[in-house]
């Protein structure tokens, strides 16, 4: 049970390998939910697809958020960075989509620029969370997970 609870914790730090393992687990949970829902939809009806897919989504999202926060902590960054990494690309894509088919000539160019900004932010998040090494040694969120014996560290007490 301790390992399951650890999937949902936002305290401490997580290294790159842990980040990728848990992210792939969350993706698998979503895929199983969607496929299970599709199978039930084929057998019983369309409503089953929505219910099972939503259950998979509701399990995977908190796991994904928790590991992203712990990964940001490893990079010595606050969880507030998730707003930049998630809201900015989504907002840019929504705005780009609404401007895409506009008859006004400069708006398709603005739409392209917004879509490009959203893509660039998403790539930045991928590199930041998935590929860059965490802060060497302890930081304000805990011990370095790469150091011997510190697989998933607890935060250091805040200094006033």
Secondary structure, DSSP 8 states (H G I E B T S, - for coil): -HHHHHHT--SS---HHHHHHHHHHHHHHHHHHHHHHHHHHHHT-HHHHHHHHHHHHHHHHHHHHHHHHHHHHHTT--TTHHIIIIIIHHHHHHHHHHHTT-SSHHHHHHHHHHHHHHHHHHHHHHHHHHTS---SS-BTTBS-TTSTT-SS--------
